Amino acid sequence: MTGKPHTSSRRTVRIGAGAGYSGDRIEPAVELAEHGALDYLVFECLAERTIAIAQQARRQSPEHGYDPLLEARMTAVLPAAMRNGVRIISNMGAANPLAAARKTAEIARLLGLGDVRIAAVTGDDVLDVVLATDAKFEETGDSVASYRDRIVSANAYLGASAIVDALAAGAQIVLTGRVADPSLFAAPLIHEFGWQMDDWNTLGQATVVGHLLECAGQVTGGYFADPGYKDIAGLARLGFPIGEVSSDGSVVITKVPQAGGQVTVATCKEQLLYEIHDPQRYFQPDVVADFSHVSVSEEAPDRVKVCGGRGEPRTDTLKVSVGYVDGFIGEGQISYGGPGAVARARLAVDIVRERIALTGVATSELRCDLIGMNALHGETAGTRHAEPYEVRVRVAGRTASAQEAQRIGNEVETLYTNGPAGGGGVTKSVREVLAVQSVLLAREHTSPTFTFVEMQDEAA
């Protein structure tokens, strides 16, 4: 199914950011859905490794692989959103957008919301295509084929087009897999204002809008806050942002008045530069955006206008994130407190290191940290400060198997009675490592599309 963006006489489209990552708070999204003037609510929930984890879940169960909080989010948000005419767009479909759409239809039916038009965008899963090519990873230059037995996912970063088509066909909820974060926000603007997909400067400004909103609470003061330097009030009730977008693409970033947090020139500038390598050439599937001429100005308290984004033609390739199994991490932790805590902790580390060597634990990497002293900045940082009264030892190693990884935590646990005095609070864990590298794939190898999941199908 395909549709066309329509030309609207509307002068402003209001988009709320419902989430900035998979585990984000739910109540700010409900607050936005209940806000009377909102047109769209966008949930950005996929990080680099999230979709690889979702692919593993889908392999275990064909009806899983979507965001684990989808059911809770939709149950909380749908009543107010549907009542107020708010359309929802999200990449909560993760590795299984169709299953996510079916689950959302089930939730809507159980909530008695009537006939809700729900679309799933697919086409980002390009695992078979990538495995059939002679692609090499951008980060290491390694052949993808040499990782074949360990690869669990390959998902291309799609752009806005299939979402635009779904909206044009009447979708009230659009659930996607891997779509570039700004494209989730650009799509409703392209649809509402009838922008052309080769209007590069306008799409560059749309990317500015999406980038400002995609991390949700960061632009309203979360992550920005630094007590005594950058104070932000009400972080326990942090509100998520709203973008009031005009037909020329300029945007006013604001929030619900009663919500905590703050929107300022500084919060917007920090978010604008967040995770940007080259502000003049920010590669996205829809456009190569140029942020170097962006203007940021305060209109009123909690109202910041941003304009001036530009763009150049999109590239002929799309980024693909390839997830693969990269061994296991075994970890053990133990705490020491009181006089001589650091000396006892260092002795504990020496014991575990020697034990791992004596017992032949096969690690490809091993690190031993004293949390609070050298875990972040190495040994040099710890020498510049007074010795702490308490310290926690962490020993972590990478191994080829889960069984071998378990032995690391076991050696830390034996410190209870076989190590220095006063150790306590031992924890140990084993986790599989999912690593991610990237390849570039020609656009013609992807076929983004959308499918409606009808409510009556769920009731049958």
N, C-alpha and C positions, 0 to 999 in steps of 0.2 A: 504494500500500500504506500502511496506517496501523496503528498499534498504540497501546496505552495504557501509561502508566507503571504499574509494579507496586509494590505495598506490600511493603517488605522488612522482615524482622525484624533486619537488620543494624544495628548501632549506629554503625559507622564505615566510611566509604568513603575510600580512599587514592588521591589523584590526583597524578601527577607531571607536571611541566611539561617537555616534551621540546625545546622551542625557543621563543624569544621573538621571532624574526624570521626571514626567509627564509634568510639566510646563516649562521645560528647554528651553533655547534659540534655535532657529532654524538655524540662519545664520552660526554658527560654523559647523553644519552638512553639510550644502550646501558647505562650504569651503572644507570640507573633501571629499565630493562626487566629487568635481571638481579637487581634487588632483590626478594627473595622476597615481600614483603607488599603490593606495589602492585596496585591494581585497574584503574586507567585511566592511560593516558599520552596527554597532549594536546599537540599541536604547533601553536603559533600562528605563522603564517608570512606573513601578508598585511599590508603597509603600505598607505597611501592610494594610492600610485602603482603598487604592485606588480601589482595586478590589471589596470590599464590596459596595462602592459607585457606581461602574460600574454595579454591579448586580442589584441594585435598578433601575438604568437607563434602564437596559434590561427588567425588569419587566414592566416598563411603556411603552416600545416600543421594540418589538422583534428584530428590526434592529439596535438597539443601544446597549450600554454597552461596546463599545471599547473606546480607549483613545480619549478625546475630541479634541486633536490637531493632530490626525492621518491625517485628510484631508489636513490640512495646511502643515504638515511635508512632506507628500508624494507629494503633488503638487510642493513643493519647491525643493525636493531632487531627485525625480525620473528621470527627464530629464538628469541631469549630471551623476547620478549613472548608468542608463541603457546605456548611451553613452560610459561610461568608463569601462563597464563590472564589476561594483561593485555590489555584492550581498548584500541584506539587510536582517537582522534578528532583530526581535523586539517582546517584549511582549506587544505591543500596542493593541493586541487583547483583553486584559483584560478579561472581562466577556463574550466576544462574538467574538472569533477569526474568525469564519466563516463569520460573518457580516463584520468584519474588512477586511478580504480578498476580499469579494465582493465589498466593497467600494474602496479598492485599485485597483482592476481590472477596476472599472468604471473610476477612475482617470487616470489610464494608457491609457485607451481607448480614453478618452477625450483629453489627451495630445498627442495622435497619436503615441504612443510608440511601436506599433506592438504587437506581441504575447509575453506577459510577463508571465512566469510561476510562479504562486502565490500559496503557500501552507498555510493551517491553521492547527496548531497543537492543538489538543483537548485531553481531558482526565483528566484535573486537577480539574474539577468541581465534587466534591465527596459529595455534600450535602446529597443526598439520602442515601449514604452508611454510613456517619457519624451519621445521625439521626436514622439509623437502629441498631446501636451498643450501647453498654453501656459505651461509652467513657467518660472520665473525663478530664476536662481542666488541662493542665500542670501547669498553673499559680496559680489557686485557689483550684483545686481538686473538684470543683463543677461538678455535672453531666450535660453533654451536654443536656440530655433529659429535664432537668428542665428549660432550656432556649428555648425550642422548638418554642414557639409562637413568640419569638423575633429574631430568627436567620434568616439572609438574605443570607448568603453565607458560603460555606466551600470549600476551594480550596487548593489542595495539591501542594507542591513545586516539580514539575517534574524536571528531569535531562535533559541531552543532547540528549538522544537516538533518540527521535522522530524527533528532528531537524536534526540530522545526517542522518536519513533515508530520510527526505525530500530533503536535499541537494544532497544525492546520486541519488535520482530520478530526479534531474535536476531543483529543485526549485531555482529561482532567488531571490524571496522574501519569507521569512518564518515569519508568524505572529502567536504568541503564546498567551496563557493566562498566568497563574501563573507558571513560570519556575524560578528556582533559578538563581539569577543574574549572578554568574560566569559561569553557564552552557550555557548561551547565547553566551559567548565568547569561551568556551571550544569546543562547537559543531563544528564550522568550522575548528578548529585545528584537532580534531579527524577525521573529514572527509578528510581534505587535506593530512594529514600525515599518515592516515591509522592506527592510534593508536588503541589498543585494549581496550575494556571497563573494563578490569580487570588489566590494567597496572597501578597499584595504584600510584607509584611514579610519573609517567608522568602525570597522571590526577591530582595529587597534585600540580605539577608545573603549569598545565593548569588553576587550580583554582587560583593560584597566579596571573596569567595573567589576568583572568577575574575580580578578586577583584581589581586589580590596575586600570583597565579601566572602571569598571561599574559606577563610579560616575562622569565620564566625566571630567568636568572642575576642580574638586578638585585636581587631580594629576598634573594639569598644573598651579596650584597656587591659584585657587579659594578656598575659605574656609581656606586655609593655610595662607593667607595674614594677617599681623598684623603690621600696620604702625610703623616704628621706630625699630621694632624687626625683622620682616620678610617681607621686602618690595618686592612687585611684581609689575612690570610695565605692563601697557596695559590691565588692567582688564576689561575696557569697551569693548575691542576687544579680550577678552579671547578666545584662541583657545582650541579645545578639543584634547585629546591625540590620538596618533597612537601607536599601539604595533607591532613591527617588530619581529615576532616569528620564531625561528629556529626549525628544526625538532626534536631537543632534548627538546623543550619546553622553553628554555631560551628566554628572551624577551628584546628588547631595547625599552624603552618608549621614545617617542619623540613627536613632533608636527610639523604642517606646519610652515616653517620658518618665514613667514610674520605675523603670528598670534600673538596676545598678550599673556601674561603669561610666564611661565618658567617651565621647567622640571629639577628638581635637585634631588640629593640624599635625601635631606630633604623632598621634596614634596612626593617622592615615599615612604619613610619610614612612613610618617604620614598616607598616604592612605593605606599602607599595614596593619597598625594596627587599622584602622578605623572600629569601630563596631565589633571588634574581642574580644570574651570573653577569649578563651584559644587558643593561637597561635599554640599549639601542636596538638589540636584536634578541627579543624574547620569543623563542620558537614555539609556536602553537600549531595545532593541526588546521586551524582556520585562517591563520595570518602570522606573519612575523611582526610582532608588535614592537613599537618604539615608544618607550616611556620617557625619553630624554627631554621632551617639551611639555611634560605634564605640569599643570598649575594646581596648587592646593591652597584654598583660602577658607577662612571661617566666615560663615554667613551670620551665625548666631550660636549661642551655647548649644552644643551637641548637634550642630548642623555644619558640615564641612563640604564645600563644593570642590569637585575634582574634574578637570577637563584637560584637553590637549594631547591625548593619546593619538598616536599615528600608527601606520602600518605599511608593510610591503607585502608583495605576493607570497602566498604560502609555498612551502617546499613541496617537492614531488615525492617525498618519503614521509613516513610516520614512524615515530618512536614506538618500539615494542619492548615491554618489560618481560623478561624471561626469568621465571622463578625455578630454582632447582635446589635439591637437597645437598647440603654442604657439611654433612657430618652431624655430630651431637656435641652439646656443651654439658659437662658435668660440673656442678658447683657445690661448694660447702661454705658455710659461714659460722663464725663463733665470736662471742664478745668477751672482752676483758675490761675490768674497771678497777679504780682505786690506784694507790701508789704503785708505780712500776708497771702500769698497764701496758705501756708501749713496749717495754723490754720483754714482757711475757708474750705479747702478740708477735713480736719479731721471732722469738724462740719457737712459737707455734708454727709460724711460716717455715722456718728452717726444718722443723721436724717433718712437716707434710711434704716439703720438697724432697727430702731425703727418702721418705717412705715411698713416694711415687716412683723414685728411681730404683729403690731396692726391690720393690714388688713388681716392677716391670709394667707399670701402667703406660700404655702406648698413646701419648699425646702428640699432636702436631703443633699445638700451641699451649702454653701454660702461663698464667699470670697470677700473682699473689699480691693482694692489695690490703693496705690498712685504711679502711674507709674513714674519711675525716682528716687523713694525713697525706696520702700519696696516690689515692685512687684516680684522681682526675689529672693532676699536674706532675706526677712523678716524685722522686725522692727530693729534688731540690726545693720544692714548695714546702715540704714538711720541716725543713731546717730553719725557716724564717719565722716560725711561730712558736709560742709556748707549748710545751708538751701537754696533750689533752689528758683529762682524768679518766676517760673511757675511750675505747677504740674497738672497732669490729674488723675481724679478719675475714677476707673473702678470697677463696682459692677457686679458680675456674680454669678448665682445660677443654680443648677441642679434641674429640676422638672420632674414630670411624664407626663405632657402634654404641648403642645405648648401654649395653652391659659394661663396656669399658668406661664409659662416662660415669656410671654409678659408683665406680671404685673411688673416684675423687672425693665425692661427698662422704663416703664411708670413712676415708682416712681422716677427714676433718672431724667427724663425729667421735672417733677414737681418742681425740684430744681431751674428752671429758675426764678420762682416768689415766691416759697415757701421755699427757702433755703437761704444760705448766699449770700452776694453781689458779683456781678461780674462773675457769672458762665456763660460759653458759650461753643459753639461747641458740643452740645449734639448729640450723636449717640446712637441708640439702635438696638438690633437684637435678633432674635431667631433662633436657629439651632438645628436640630436633631443630637443626639450623636450616632455615629457608633463606637462601641468598638470592640476590637479584642482579642481573646484568641487562644490558640493553643492546638491541640491534635496530637497524633502520630497514624498513620494508617499503617497497614501492606501493603507492596508494592503490594501484589497480589490483593489488592482491587482497584488498578488503572490500566487503560489500555490506555497509551499514544499512539496516532496515528496521522496521518496527512491526509489531504484531499486537492486535487488541486481544485482551482476555475478557470475554463477556461475562457479566454477572450471572446470567441465567445458566451458563455452563457450570458454574460452581454449585448452583442450587439443584441441578439435575441429579 
